[in-house]
Amino acid sequence: MRNTKLMIETLPITKARINLGAVVKRVHLNKEYVILEKDGIPIAGMMDIDEFEDYLELQDPKVERQIKKSYQEYQAGKSRPARTLLAELKERSNKKRR
């Protein structure tokens, strides 16, 4: 989990238009969020494309079902520590090389 402060800025759309390149650069490089306002009313938001793609993926019903299924398996104790899984995968890989 990132230990960074969430950066949200509200900008009038006219100011954002004038400084669009700089605003987009900050959103992308600093992972900031920008809320665009027209006449003081929020009308749109900006976020980095990687996060936006993740958001869109989570809207897929298949992904939602898989997350729910995985969570239920975890709750039922059908999980194992990542360290254990990685050790098993490494062992399998070594056996294939022999």
FENLINHU-V173803 format. One line per field, one symbol per residue. phi: phi as a letter, one per 30 degrees, with the letter a starting at -180 (. if undefined). burial: 1 if it has 16 or more other C-alpha atoms within 10 Angstrom, else 0. Layout:
phi=???
burial=???
This chain:
phi=.dccddcbbcbdedddddceeddddddddchdcbcccbhicdbabbbdddddddedddddeddeddddddddddddiccbdeeddddddddddddddd
burial=00000000001110010000001101110011111110000000011100000000000000000000000000000000000000000000000000
